[in-house]
Amino acid sequence: MPNRDDRILVLDSGLGGLSVLRTLMRNLPEENYIYHGDSKNVPYGEKTKEQIVSLVVPTIRHFVENYSIKACVIGCNTISV
């Protein structure tokens, strides 16, 4: 059963995903969101697939284990590819 505190995680490598978050908030205003922009490791475009996976998987795992996450939206083209 969905929990009122369930959140949608928006994951990005920096700040570009803020436009994705804004669109989500406009279209799904009743939802709760967590935005994570990995400005420490930006840019992702210069990293190998293995490096990106080693950054993204633990991040998602952290949020899933510590917050009530019902969905993860990738706001970064590099991560998506």
mmCIF file of the N, C-alpha and C atoms, coordinates in Angstrom:
data_MODEL
# 
_entry.id   MODEL 
# 
loop_
_atom_site.group_PDB 
_atom_site.id 
_atom_site.type_symbol 
_atom_site.label_atom_id 
_atom_site.label_alt_id 
_atom_site.label_comp_id 
_atom_site.label_asym_id 
_atom_site.label_entity_id 
_atom_site.label_seq_id 
_atom_site.pdbx_PDB_ins_code 
_atom_site.Cartn_x 
_atom_site.Cartn_y 
_atom_site.Cartn_z 
_atom_site.occupancy 
_atom_site.B_iso_or_equiv 
_atom_site.pdbx_formal_charge 
_atom_site.auth_seq_id 
_atom_site.auth_comp_id 
_atom_site.auth_asym_id 
_atom_site.auth_atom_id 
_atom_site.pdbx_PDB_model_num 
ATOM 1   N N  . MET A 1 1  ? 0.842  -1.177 0.000   1.00 0.00 ? 1  MET A N  1 
ATOM 2   C CA . MET A 1 1  ? 0.000  0.000  0.000   1.00 0.00 ? 1  MET A CA 1 
ATOM 3   C C  . MET A 1 1  ? 0.888  1.242  0.000   1.00 0.00 ? 1  MET A C  1 
ATOM 4   N N  . PRO A 1 2  ? 0.608  2.217  -0.873  1.00 0.00 ? 2  PRO A N  1 
ATOM 5   C CA . PRO A 1 2  ? 1.419  3.428  -0.924  1.00 0.00 ? 2  PRO A CA 1 
ATOM 6   C C  . PRO A 1 2  ? 1.373  4.180  0.403   1.00 0.00 ? 2  PRO A C  1 
ATOM 7   N N  . ASN A 1 3  ? 2.497  4.709  0.754   1.00 0.00 ? 3  ASN A N  1 
ATOM 8   C CA . ASN A 1 3  ? 2.648  5.496  1.972   1.00 0.00 ? 3  ASN A CA 1 
ATOM 9   C C  . ASN A 1 3  ? 2.643  6.970  1.609   1.00 0.00 ? 3  ASN A C  1 
ATOM 10  N N  . ARG A 1 4  ? 1.997  7.771  2.415   1.00 0.00 ? 4  ARG A N  1 
ATOM 11  C CA . ARG A 1 4  ? 1.952  9.209  2.171   1.00 0.00 ? 4  ARG A CA 1 
ATOM 12  C C  . ARG A 1 4  ? 3.329  9.843  2.125   1.00 0.00 ? 4  ARG A C  1 
ATOM 13  N N  . ASP A 1 5  ? 4.279  9.218  2.800   1.00 0.00 ? 5  ASP A N  1 
ATOM 14  C CA . ASP A 1 5  ? 5.638  9.756  2.848   1.00 0.00 ? 5  ASP A CA 1 
ATOM 15  C C  . ASP A 1 5  ? 6.543  9.216  1.745   1.00 0.00 ? 5  ASP A C  1 
ATOM 16  N N  . ASP A 1 6  ? 6.016  8.342  0.879   1.00 0.00 ? 6  ASP A N  1 
ATOM 17  C CA . ASP A 1 6  ? 6.821  7.835  -0.230  1.00 0.00 ? 6  ASP A CA 1 
ATOM 18  C C  . ASP A 1 6  ? 7.293  9.004  -1.087  1.00 0.00 ? 6  ASP A C  1 
ATOM 19  N N  . ARG A 1 7  ? 8.505  8.880  -1.579  1.00 0.00 ? 7  ARG A N  1 
ATOM 20  C CA . ARG A 1 7  ? 9.099  9.967  -2.359  1.00 0.00 ? 7  ARG A CA 1 
ATOM 21  C C  . ARG A 1 7  ? 9.533  9.479  -3.740  1.00 0.00 ? 7  ARG A C  1 
ATOM 22  N N  . ILE A 1 8  ? 9.652  10.430 -4.625  1.00 0.00 ? 8  ILE A N  1 
ATOM 23  C CA . ILE A 1 8  ? 10.241 10.191 -5.940  1.00 0.00 ? 8  ILE A CA 1 
ATOM 24  C C  . ILE A 1 8  ? 11.641 10.796 -5.894  1.00 0.00 ? 8  ILE A C  1 
ATOM 25  N N  . LEU A 1 9  ? 12.630 9.978  -6.176  1.00 0.00 ? 9  LEU A N  1 
ATOM 26  C CA . LEU A 1 9  ? 14.015 10.430 -6.221  1.00 0.00 ? 9  LEU A CA 1 
ATOM 27  C C  . LEU A 1 9  ? 14.326 10.911 -7.627  1.00 0.00 ? 9  LEU A C  1 
ATOM 28  N N  . VAL A 1 10 ? 14.829 12.127 -7.733  1.00 0.00 ? 10 VAL A N  1 
ATOM 29  C CA . VAL A 1 10 ? 15.294 12.659 -9.015  1.00 0.00 ? 10 VAL A CA 1 
ATOM 30  C C  . VAL A 1 10 ? 16.813 12.727 -8.925  1.00 0.00 ? 10 VAL A C  1 
ATOM 31  N N  . LEU A 1 11 ? 17.478 11.994 -9.788  1.00 0.00 ? 11 LEU A N  1 
ATOM 32  C CA . LEU A 1 11 ? 18.925 11.847 -9.735  1.00 0.00 ? 11 LEU A CA 1 
ATOM 33  C C  . LEU A 1 11 ? 19.559 12.530 -10.936 1.00 0.00 ? 11 LEU A C  1 
ATOM 34  N N  . ASP A 1 12 ? 20.602 13.306 -10.669 1.00 0.00 ? 12 ASP A N  1 
ATOM 35  C CA . ASP A 1 12 ? 21.292 14.032 -11.727 1.00 0.00 ? 12 ASP A CA 1 
ATOM 36  C C  . ASP A 1 12 ? 22.773 14.112 -11.391 1.00 0.00 ? 12 ASP A C  1 
ATOM 37  N N  . SER A 1 13 ? 23.580 14.439 -12.395 1.00 0.00 ? 13 SER A N  1 
ATOM 38  C CA . SER A 1 13 ? 25.007 14.580 -12.159 1.00 0.00 ? 13 SER A CA 1 
ATOM 39  C C  . SER A 1 13 ? 25.379 16.000 -11.754 1.00 0.00 ? 13 SER A C  1 
ATOM 40  N N  . GLY A 1 14 ? 24.456 16.888 -11.760 1.00 0.00 ? 14 GLY A N  1 
ATOM 41  C CA . GLY A 1 14 ? 24.741 18.280 -11.417 1.00 0.00 ? 14 GLY A CA 1 
ATOM 42  C C  . GLY A 1 14 ? 23.466 19.038 -11.165 1.00 0.00 ? 14 GLY A C  1 
ATOM 43  N N  . LEU A 1 15 ? 23.215 20.057 -11.979 1.00 0.00 ? 15 LEU A N  1 
ATOM 44  C CA . LEU A 1 15 ? 22.027 20.885 -11.794 1.00 0.00 ? 15 LEU A CA 1 
ATOM 45  C C  . LEU A 1 15 ? 21.033 20.812 -12.946 1.00 0.00 ? 15 LEU A C  1 
ATOM 46  N N  . GLY A 1 16 ? 21.403 20.215 -14.056 1.00 0.00 ? 16 GLY A N  1 
ATOM 47  C CA . GLY A 1 16 ? 20.527 20.164 -15.226 1.00 0.00 ? 16 GLY A CA 1 
ATOM 48  C C  . GLY A 1 16 ? 19.203 19.474 -14.973 1.00 0.00 ? 16 GLY A C  1 
ATOM 49  N N  . GLY A 1 17 ? 19.180 18.528 -14.047 1.00 0.00 ? 17 GLY A N  1 
ATOM 50  C CA . GLY A 1 17 ? 17.962 17.800 -13.728 1.00 0.00 ? 17 GLY A CA 1 
ATOM 51  C C  . GLY A 1 17 ? 16.930 18.623 -12.990 1.00 0.00 ? 17 GLY A C  1 
ATOM 52  N N  . LEU A 1 18 ? 17.293 19.839 -12.602 1.00 0.00 ? 18 LEU A N  1 
ATOM 53  C CA . LEU A 1 18 ? 16.309 20.698 -11.933 1.00 0.00 ? 18 LEU A CA 1 
ATOM 54  C C  . LEU A 1 18 ? 15.126 20.997 -12.840 1.00 0.00 ? 18 LEU A C  1 
ATOM 55  N N  . SER A 1 19 ? 15.357 21.064 -14.157 1.00 0.00 ? 19 SER A N  1 
ATOM 56  C CA . SER A 1 19 ? 14.242 21.282 -15.086 1.00 0.00 ? 19 SER A CA 1 
ATOM 57  C C  . SER A 1 19 ? 13.324 20.058 -15.103 1.00 0.00 ? 19 SER A C  1 
ATOM 58  N N  . VAL A 1 20 ? 13.900 18.869 -14.947 1.00 0.00 ? 20 VAL A N  1 
ATOM 59  C CA . VAL A 1 20 ? 13.098 17.650 -14.853 1.00 0.00 ? 20 VAL A CA 1 
ATOM 60  C C  . VAL A 1 20 ? 12.274 17.682 -13.569 1.00 0.00 ? 20 VAL A C  1 
ATOM 61  N N  . LEU A 1 21 ? 12.900 18.070 -12.462 1.00 0.00 ? 21 LEU A N  1 
ATOM 62  C CA . LEU A 1 21 ? 12.195 18.177 -11.189 1.00 0.00 ? 21 LEU A CA 1 
ATOM 63  C C  . LEU A 1 21 ? 11.057 19.191 -11.282 1.00 0.00 ? 21 LEU A C  1 
ATOM 64  N N  . ARG A 1 22 ? 11.312 20.344 -11.873 1.00 0.00 ? 22 ARG A N  1 
ATOM 65  C CA . ARG A 1 22 ? 10.265 21.368 -12.020 1.00 0.00 ? 22 ARG A CA 1 
ATOM 66  C C  . ARG A 1 22 ? 9.069  20.836 -12.803 1.00 0.00 ? 22 ARG A C  1 
ATOM 67  N N  . THR A 1 23 ? 9.341  20.110 -13.872 1.00 0.00 ? 23 THR A N  1 
ATOM 68  C CA . THR A 1 23 ? 8.267  19.533 -14.683 1.00 0.00 ? 23 THR A CA 1 
ATOM 69  C C  . THR A 1 23 ? 7.471  18.511 -13.885 1.00 0.00 ? 23 THR A C  1 
ATOM 70  N N  . LEU A 1 24 ? 8.173  17.655 -13.150 1.00 0.00 ? 24 LEU A N  1 
ATOM 71  C CA . LEU A 1 24 ? 7.484  16.680 -12.299 1.00 0.00 ? 24 LEU A CA 1 
ATOM 72  C C  . LEU A 1 24 ? 6.602  17.375 -11.271 1.00 0.00 ? 24 LEU A C  1 
ATOM 73  N N  . MET A 1 25 ? 7.149  18.389 -10.618 1.00 0.00 ? 25 MET A N  1 
ATOM 74  C CA . MET A 1 25 ? 6.395  19.093 -9.575  1.00 0.00 ? 25 MET A CA 1 
ATOM 75  C C  . MET A 1 25 ? 5.168  19.804 -10.145 1.00 0.00 ? 25 MET A C  1 
ATOM 76  N N  . ARG A 1 26 ? 5.296  20.305 -11.361 1.00 0.00 ? 26 ARG A N  1 
ATOM 77  C CA . ARG A 1 26 ? 4.157  20.976 -12.002 1.00 0.00 ? 26 ARG A CA 1 
ATOM 78  C C  . ARG A 1 26 ? 3.065  19.969 -12.376 1.00 0.00 ? 26 ARG A C  1 
ATOM 79  N N  . ASN A 1 27 ? 3.490  18.787 -12.845 1.00 0.00 ? 27 ASN A N  1 
ATOM 80  C CA . ASN A 1 27 ? 2.527  17.784 -13.309 1.00 0.00 ? 27 ASN A CA 1 
ATOM 81  C C  . ASN A 1 27 ? 2.037  16.844 -12.210 1.00 0.00 ? 27 ASN A C  1 
ATOM 82  N N  . LEU A 1 28 ? 2.830  16.670 -11.164 1.00 0.00 ? 28 LEU A N  1 
ATOM 83  C CA . LEU A 1 28 ? 2.466  15.795 -10.049 1.00 0.00 ? 28 LEU A CA 1 
ATOM 84  C C  . LEU A 1 28 ? 2.697  16.541 -8.732  1.00 0.00 ? 28 LEU A C  1 
ATOM 85  N N  . PRO A 1 29 ? 1.940  17.607 -8.491  1.00 0.00 ? 29 PRO A N  1 
ATOM 86  C CA . PRO A 1 29 ? 2.198  18.453 -7.324  1.00 0.00 ? 29 PRO A CA 1 
ATOM 87  C C  . PRO A 1 29 ? 1.935  17.771 -5.983  1.00 0.00 ? 29 PRO A C  1 
ATOM 88  N N  . GLU A 1 30 ? 1.175  16.699 -5.971  1.00 0.00 ? 30 GLU A N  1 
ATOM 89  C CA . GLU A 1 30 ? 0.840  16.025 -4.718  1.00 0.00 ? 30 GLU A CA 1 
ATOM 90  C C  . GLU A 1 30 ? 1.956  15.082 -4.247  1.00 0.00 ? 30 GLU A C  1 
ATOM 91  N N  . GLU A 1 31 ? 2.949  14.871 -5.088  1.00 0.00 ? 31 GLU A N  1 
ATOM 92  C CA . GLU A 1 31 ? 4.041  13.959 -4.752  1.00 0.00 ? 31 GLU A CA 1 
ATOM 93  C C  . GLU A 1 31 ? 5.100  14.644 -3.890  1.00 0.00 ? 31 GLU A C  1 
ATOM 94  N N  . ASN A 1 32 ? 5.883  13.819 -3.195  1.00 0.00 ? 32 ASN A N  1 
ATOM 95  C CA . ASN A 1 32 ? 7.038  14.283 -2.435  1.00 0.00 ? 32 ASN A CA 1 
ATOM 96  C C  . ASN A 1 32 ? 8.292  13.907 -3.212  1.00 0.00 ? 32 ASN A C  1 
ATOM 97  N N  . TYR A 1 33 ? 9.279  14.799 -3.226  1.00 0.00 ? 33 TYR A N  1 
ATOM 98  C CA . TYR A 1 33 ? 10.466 14.595 -4.038  1.00 0.00 ? 33 TYR A CA 1 
ATOM 99  C C  . TYR A 1 33 ? 11.740 14.734 -3.218  1.00 0.00 ? 33 TYR A C  1 
ATOM 100 N N  . ILE A 1 34 ? 12.763 14.015 -3.666  1.00 0.00 ? 34 ILE A N  1 
ATOM 101 C CA . ILE A 1 34 ? 14.130 14.226 -3.211  1.00 0.00 ? 34 ILE A CA 1 
ATOM 102 C C  . ILE A 1 34 ? 14.949 14.446 -4.474  1.00 0.00 ? 34 ILE A C  1 
ATOM 103 N N  . TYR A 1 35 ? 15.705 15.522 -4.499  1.00 0.00 ? 35 TYR A N  1 
ATOM 104 C CA . TYR A 1 35 ? 16.581 15.804 -5.635  1.00 0.00 ? 35 TYR A CA 1 
ATOM 105 C C  . TYR A 1 35 ? 18.023 15.586 -5.195  1.00 0.00 ? 35 TYR A C  1 
ATOM 106 N N  . HIS A 1 36 ? 18.756 14.800 -5.968  1.00 0.00 ? 36 HIS A N  1 
ATOM 107 C CA . HIS A 1 36 ? 20.178 14.600 -5.683  1.00 0.00 ? 36 HIS A CA 1 
ATOM 108 C C  . HIS A 1 36 ? 20.977 14.959 -6.923  1.00 0.00 ? 36 HIS A C  1 
ATOM 109 N N  . GLY A 1 37 ? 21.738 16.040 -6.827  1.00 0.00 ? 37 GLY A N  1 
ATOM 110 C CA . GLY A 1 37 ? 22.653 16.441 -7.892  1.00 0.00 ? 37 GLY A CA 1 
ATOM 111 C C  . GLY A 1 37 ? 24.082 16.189 -7.422  1.00 0.00 ? 37 GLY A C  1 
ATOM 112 N N  . ASP A 1 38 ? 24.793 15.339 -8.112  1.00 0.00 ? 38 ASP A N  1 
ATOM 113 C CA . ASP A 1 38 ? 26.139 14.943 -7.704  1.00 0.00 ? 38 ASP A CA 1 
ATOM 114 C C  . ASP A 1 38 ? 27.172 15.946 -8.210  1.00 0.00 ? 38 ASP A C  1 
ATOM 115 N N  . SER A 1 39 ? 27.150 17.138 -7.653  1.00 0.00 ? 39 SER A N  1 
ATOM 116 C CA . SER A 1 39 ? 28.079 18.178 -8.099  1.00 0.00 ? 39 SER A CA 1 
ATOM 117 C C  . SER A 1 39 ? 29.533 17.858 -7.727  1.00 0.00 ? 39 SER A C  1 
ATOM 118 N N  . LYS A 1 40 ? 29.732 16.948 -6.790  1.00 0.00 ? 40 LYS A N  1 
ATOM 119 C CA . LYS A 1 40 ? 31.093 16.554 -6.403  1.00 0.00 ? 40 LYS A CA 1 
ATOM 120 C C  . LYS A 1 40 ? 31.813 15.831 -7.544  1.00 0.00 ? 40 LYS A C  1 
ATOM 121 N N  . ASN A 1 41 ? 31.082 15.027 -8.315  1.00 0.00 ? 41 ASN A N  1 
ATOM 122 C CA . ASN A 1 41 ? 31.697 14.202 -9.351  1.00 0.00 ? 41 ASN A CA 1 
ATOM 123 C C  . ASN A 1 41 ? 31.391 14.641 -10.774 1.00 0.00 ? 41 ASN A C  1 
ATOM 124 N N  . VAL A 1 42 ? 30.755 15.788 -10.934 1.00 0.00 ? 42 VAL A N  1 
ATOM 125 C CA . VAL A 1 42 ? 30.422 16.297 -12.255 1.00 0.00 ? 42 VAL A CA 1 
ATOM 126 C C  . VAL A 1 42 ? 31.718 16.699 -12.980 1.00 0.00 ? 42 VAL A C  1 
ATOM 127 N N  . PRO A 1 43 ? 31.871 16.564 -14.266 1.00 0.00 ? 43 PRO A N  1 
ATOM 128 C CA . PRO A 1 43 ? 30.894 16.088 -15.239 1.00 0.00 ? 43 PRO A CA 1 
ATOM 129 C C  . PRO A 1 43 ? 30.951 14.570 -15.422 1.00 0.00 ? 43 PRO A C  1 
ATOM 130 N N  . TYR A 1 44 ? 29.812 13.982 -15.645 1.00 0.00 ? 44 TYR A N  1 
ATOM 131 C CA . TYR A 1 44 ? 29.738 12.544 -15.874 1.00 0.00 ? 44 TYR A CA 1 
ATOM 132 C C  . TYR A 1 44 ? 30.126 12.190 -17.311 1.00 0.00 ? 44 TYR A C  1 
ATOM 133 N N  . GLY A 1 45 ? 29.979 13.128 -18.231 1.00 0.00 ? 45 GLY A N  1 
ATOM 134 C CA . GLY A 1 45 ? 30.239 12.863 -19.643 1.00 0.00 ? 45 GLY A CA 1 
ATOM 135 C C  . GLY A 1 45 ? 31.651 12.415 -19.937 1.00 0.00 ? 45 GLY A C  1 
ATOM 136 N N  . GLU A 1 46 ? 32.589 12.738 -19.055 1.00 0.00 ? 46 GLU A N  1 
ATOM 137 C CA . GLU A 1 46 ? 33.986 12.368 -19.254 1.00 0.00 ? 46 GLU A CA 1 
ATOM 138 C C  . GLU A 1 46 ? 34.330 11.034 -18.592 1.00 0.00 ? 46 GLU A C  1 
ATOM 139 N N  . LYS A 1 47 ? 33.365 10.417 -17.929 1.00 0.00 ? 47 LYS A N  1 
ATOM 140 C CA . LYS A 1 47 ? 33.622 9.188  -17.175 1.00 0.00 ? 47 LYS A CA 1 
ATOM 141 C C  . LYS A 1 47 ? 33.269 7.945  -17.994 1.00 0.00 ? 47 LYS A C  1 
ATOM 142 N N  . THR A 1 48 ? 33.891 6.833  -17.623 1.00 0.00 ? 48 THR A N  1 
ATOM 143 C CA . THR A 1 48 ? 33.573 5.563  -18.277 1.00 0.00 ? 48 THR A CA 1 
ATOM 144 C C  . THR A 1 48 ? 32.249 5.033  -17.726 1.00 0.00 ? 48 THR A C  1 
ATOM 145 N N  . LYS A 1 49 ? 31.704 4.057  -18.430 1.00 0.00 ? 49 LYS A N  1 
ATOM 146 C CA . LYS A 1 49 ? 30.475 3.407  -17.966 1.00 0.00 ? 49 LYS A CA 1 
ATOM 147 C C  . LYS A 1 49 ? 30.673 2.844  -16.567 1.00 0.00 ? 49 LYS A C  1 
ATOM 148 N N  . GLU A 1 50 ? 31.803 2.228  -16.331 1.00 0.00 ? 50 GLU A N  1 
ATOM 149 C CA . GLU A 1 50 ? 32.080 1.621  -15.031 1.00 0.00 ? 50 GLU A CA 1 
ATOM 150 C C  . GLU A 1 50 ? 32.143 2.673  -13.919 1.00 0.00 ? 50 GLU A C  1 
ATOM 151 N N  . GLN A 1 51 ? 32.743 3.812  -14.214 1.00 0.00 ? 51 GLN A N  1 
ATOM 152 C CA . GLN A 1 51 ? 32.815 4.891  -13.222 1.00 0.00 ? 51 GLN A CA 1 
ATOM 153 C C  . GLN A 1 51 ? 31.422 5.420  -12.889 1.00 0.00 ? 51 GLN A C  1 
ATOM 154 N N  . ILE A 1 52 ? 30.605 5.595  -13.911 1.00 0.00 ? 52 ILE A N  1 
ATOM 155 C CA . ILE A 1 52 ? 29.247 6.106  -13.696 1.00 0.00 ? 52 ILE A CA 1 
ATOM 156 C C  . ILE A 1 52 ? 28.435 5.123  -12.862 1.00 0.00 ? 52 ILE A C  1 
ATOM 157 N N  . VAL A 1 53 ? 28.515 3.846  -13.199 1.00 0.00 ? 53 VAL A N  1 
ATOM 158 C CA . VAL A 1 53 ? 27.792 2.824  -12.441 1.00 0.00 ? 53 VAL A CA 1 
ATOM 159 C C  . VAL A 1 53 ? 28.261 2.832  -10.986 1.00 0.00 ? 53 VAL A C  1 
ATOM 160 N N  . SER A 1 54 ? 29.571 2.975  -10.771 1.00 0.00 ? 54 SER A N  1 
ATOM 161 C CA . SER A 1 54 ? 30.102 2.952  -9.405  1.00 0.00 ? 54 SER A CA 1 
ATOM 162 C C  . SER A 1 54 ? 29.673 4.174  -8.596  1.00 0.00 ? 54 SER A C  1 
ATOM 163 N N  . LEU A 1 55 ? 29.272 5.242  -9.256  1.00 0.00 ? 55 LEU A N  1 
ATOM 164 C CA . LEU A 1 55 ? 28.755 6.421  -8.566  1.00 0.00 ? 55 LEU A CA 1 
ATOM 165 C C  . LEU A 1 55 ? 27.239 6.337  -8.359  1.00 0.00 ? 55 LEU A C  1 
ATOM 166 N N  . VAL A 1 56 ? 26.529 5.891  -9.376  1.00 0.00 ? 56 VAL A N  1 
ATOM 167 C CA . VAL A 1 56 ? 25.066 5.939  -9.371  1.00 0.00 ? 56 VAL A CA 1 
ATOM 168 C C  . VAL A 1 56 ? 24.434 4.824  -8.528  1.00 0.00 ? 56 VAL A C  1 
ATOM 169 N N  . VAL A 1 57 ? 24.908 3.601  -8.660  1.00 0.00 ? 57 VAL A N  1 
ATOM 170 C CA . VAL A 1 57 ? 24.286 2.475  -7.950  1.00 0.00 ? 57 VAL A CA 1 
ATOM 171 C C  . VAL A 1 57 ? 24.326 2.673  -6.431  1.00 0.00 ? 57 VAL A C  1 
ATOM 172 N N  . PRO A 1 58 ? 25.479 3.011  -5.839  1.00 0.00 ? 58 PRO A N  1 
ATOM 173 C CA . PRO A 1 58 ? 25.475 3.238  -4.385  1.00 0.00 ? 58 PRO A CA 1 
ATOM 174 C C  . PRO A 1 58 ? 24.600 4.414  -3.956  1.00 0.00 ? 58 PRO A C  1 
ATOM 175 N N  . THR A 1 59 ? 24.513 5.418  -4.798  1.00 0.00 ? 59 THR A N  1 
ATOM 176 C CA . THR A 1 59 ? 23.661 6.573  -4.473  1.00 0.00 ? 59 THR A CA 1 
ATOM 177 C C  . THR A 1 59 ? 22.203 6.161  -4.419  1.00 0.00 ? 59 THR A C  1 
ATOM 178 N N  . ILE A 1 60 ? 21.746 5.453  -5.432  1.00 0.00 ? 60 ILE A N  1 
ATOM 179 C CA . ILE A 1 60 ? 20.358 4.981  -5.444  1.00 0.00 ? 60 ILE A CA 1 
ATOM 180 C C  . ILE A 1 60 ? 20.113 4.056  -4.263  1.00 0.00 ? 60 ILE A C  1 
ATOM 181 N N  . ARG A 1 61 ? 21.047 3.151  -4.026  1.00 0.00 ? 61 ARG A N  1 
ATOM 182 C CA . ARG A 1 61 ? 20.917 2.215  -2.902  1.00 0.00 ? 61 ARG A CA 1 
ATOM 183 C C  . ARG A 1 61 ? 20.773 2.982  -1.577  1.00 0.00 ? 61 ARG A C  1 
ATOM 184 N N  . HIS A 1 62 ? 21.574 4.014  -1.384  1.00 0.00 ? 62 HIS A N  1 
ATOM 185 C CA . HIS A 1 62 ? 21.507 4.823  -0.163  1.00 0.00 ? 62 HIS A CA 1 
ATOM 186 C C  . HIS A 1 62 ? 20.101 5.397  0.036   1.00 0.00 ? 62 HIS A C  1 
ATOM 187 N N  . PHE A 1 63 ? 19.550 5.984  -1.011  1.00 0.00 ? 63 PHE A N  1 
ATOM 188 C CA . PHE A 1 63 ? 18.233 6.601  -0.877  1.00 0.00 ? 63 PHE A CA 1 
ATOM 189 C C  . PHE A 1 63 ? 17.137 5.559  -0.670  1.00 0.00 ? 63 PHE A C  1 
ATOM 190 N N  . VAL A 1 64 ? 17.234 4.432  -1.355  1.00 0.00 ? 64 VAL A N  1 
ATOM 191 C CA . VAL A 1 64 ? 16.233 3.375  -1.188  1.00 0.00 ? 64 VAL A CA 1 
ATOM 192 C C  . VAL A 1 64 ? 16.276 2.809  0.231   1.00 0.00 ? 64 VAL A C  1 
ATOM 193 N N  . GLU A 1 65 ? 17.468 2.650  0.771   1.00 0.00 ? 65 GLU A N  1 
ATOM 194 C CA . GLU A 1 65 ? 17.611 2.072  2.107   1.00 0.00 ? 65 GLU A CA 1 
ATOM 195 C C  . GLU A 1 65 ? 17.266 3.049  3.232   1.00 0.00 ? 65 GLU A C  1 
ATOM 196 N N  . ASN A 1 66 ? 17.379 4.353  2.972   1.00 0.00 ? 66 ASN A N  1 
ATOM 197 C CA . ASN A 1 66 ? 17.206 5.335  4.040   1.00 0.00 ? 66 ASN A CA 1 
ATOM 198 C C  . ASN A 1 66 ? 15.959 6.207  3.927   1.00 0.00 ? 66 ASN A C  1 
ATOM 199 N N  . TYR A 1 67 ? 15.280 6.125  2.804   1.00 0.00 ? 67 TYR A N  1 
ATOM 200 C CA . TYR A 1 67 ? 14.068 6.914  2.586   1.00 0.00 ? 67 TYR A CA 1 
ATOM 201 C C  . TYR A 1 67 ? 13.028 6.002  1.947   1.00 0.00 ? 67 TYR A C  1 
ATOM 202 N N  . SER A 1 68 ? 11.806 6.412  2.003   1.00 0.00 ? 68 SER A N  1 
ATOM 203 C CA . SER A 1 68 ? 10.738 5.646  1.382   1.00 0.00 ? 68 SER A CA 1 
ATOM 204 C C  . SER A 1 68 ? 10.612 6.090  -0.078  1.00 0.00 ? 68 SER A C  1 
ATOM 205 N N  . ILE A 1 69 ? 11.402 5.450  -0.950  1.00 0.00 ? 69 ILE A N  1 
ATOM 206 C CA . ILE A 1 69 ? 11.460 5.815  -2.369  1.00 0.00 ? 69 ILE A CA 1 
ATOM 207 C C  . ILE A 1 69 ? 10.526 4.895  -3.163  1.00 0.00 ? 69 ILE A C  1 
ATOM 208 N N  . LYS A 1 70 ? 9.613  5.516  -3.896  1.00 0.00 ? 70 LYS A N  1 
ATOM 209 C CA . LYS A 1 70 ? 8.705  4.709  -4.725  1.00 0.00 ? 70 LYS A CA 1 
ATOM 210 C C  . LYS A 1 70 ? 9.083  4.732  -6.200  1.00 0.00 ? 70 LYS A C  1 
ATOM 211 N N  . ALA A 1 71 ? 9.932  5.694  -6.593  1.00 0.00 ? 71 ALA A N  1 
ATOM 212 C CA . ALA A 1 71 ? 10.373 5.771  -7.987  1.00 0.00 ? 71 ALA A CA 1 
ATOM 213 C C  . ALA A 1 71 ? 11.657 6.581  -8.045  1.00 0.00 ? 71 ALA A C  1 
ATOM 214 N N  . CYS A 1 72 ? 12.437 6.293  -9.076  1.00 0.00 ? 72 CYS A N  1 
ATOM 215 C CA . CYS A 1 72 ? 13.662 7.052  -9.313  1.00 0.00 ? 72 CYS A CA 1 
ATOM 216 C C  . CYS A 1 72 ? 13.610 7.562  -10.748 1.00 0.00 ? 72 CYS A C  1 
ATOM 217 N N  . VAL A 1 73 ? 13.734 8.876  -10.891 1.00 0.00 ? 73 VAL A N  1 
ATOM 218 C CA . VAL A 1 73 ? 13.755 9.498  -12.217 1.00 0.00 ? 73 VAL A CA 1 
ATOM 219 C C  . VAL A 1 73 ? 15.173 9.963  -12.464 1.00 0.00 ? 73 VAL A C  1 
ATOM 220 N N  . ILE A 1 74 ? 15.727 9.551  -13.596 1.00 0.00 ? 74 ILE A N  1 
ATOM 221 C CA . ILE A 1 74 ? 17.076 9.956  -13.967 1.00 0.00 ? 74 ILE A CA 1 
ATOM 222 C C  . ILE A 1 74 ? 16.975 11.237 -14.784 1.00 0.00 ? 74 ILE A C  1 
ATOM 223 N N  . GLY A 1 75 ? 17.506 12.312 -14.231 1.00 0.00 ? 75 GLY A N  1 
ATOM 224 C CA . GLY A 1 75 ? 17.453 13.608 -14.904 1.00 0.00 ? 75 GLY A CA 1 
ATOM 225 C C  . GLY A 1 75 ? 18.731 13.929 -15.647 1.00 0.00 ? 75 GLY A C  1 
ATOM 226 N N  . CYS A 1 76 ? 19.557 12.933 -15.917 1.00 0.00 ? 76 CYS A N  1 
ATOM 227 C CA . CYS A 1 76 ? 20.860 13.134 -16.537 1.00 0.00 ? 76 CYS A CA 1 
ATOM 228 C C  . CYS A 1 76 ? 20.969 12.241 -17.771 1.00 0.00 ? 76 CYS A C  1 
ATOM 229 N N  . ASN A 1 77 ? 21.219 12.852 -18.914 1.00 0.00 ? 77 ASN A N  1 
ATOM 230 C CA . ASN A 1 77 ? 21.329 12.063 -20.142 1.00 0.00 ? 77 ASN A CA 1 
ATOM 231 C C  . ASN A 1 77 ? 22.486 11.079 -20.082 1.00 0.00 ? 77 ASN A C  1 
ATOM 232 N N  . THR A 1 78 ? 23.609 11.468 -19.489 1.00 0.00 ? 78 THR A N  1 
ATOM 233 C CA . THR A 1 78 ? 24.763 10.574 -19.418 1.00 0.00 ? 78 THR A CA 1 
ATOM 234 C C  . THR A 1 78 ? 24.440 9.324  -18.629 1.00 0.00 ? 78 THR A C  1 
ATOM 235 N N  . ILE A 1 79 ? 23.758 9.471  -17.501 1.00 0.00 ? 79 ILE A N  1 
ATOM 236 C CA . ILE A 1 79 ? 23.369 8.297  -16.696 1.00 0.00 ? 79 ILE A CA 1 
ATOM 237 C C  . ILE A 1 79 ? 22.391 7.438  -17.492 1.00 0.00 ? 79 ILE A C  1 
ATOM 238 N N  . SER A 1 80 ? 21.450 8.066  -18.176 1.00 0.00 ? 80 SER A N  1 
ATOM 239 C CA . SER A 1 80 ? 20.450 7.323  -18.946 1.00 0.00 ? 80 SER A CA 1 
ATOM 240 C C  . SER A 1 80 ? 21.081 6.463  -20.029 1.00 0.00 ? 80 SER A C  1 
ATOM 241 N N  . VAL A 1 81 ? 22.060 7.019  -20.696 1.00 0.00 ? 81 VAL A N  1 
ATOM 242 C CA . VAL A 1 81 ? 22.733 6.298  -21.782 1.00 0.00 ? 81 VAL A CA 1 
ATOM 243 C C  . VAL A 1 81 ? 23.531 5.168  -21.200 1.00 0.00 ? 81 VAL A C  1 
# 
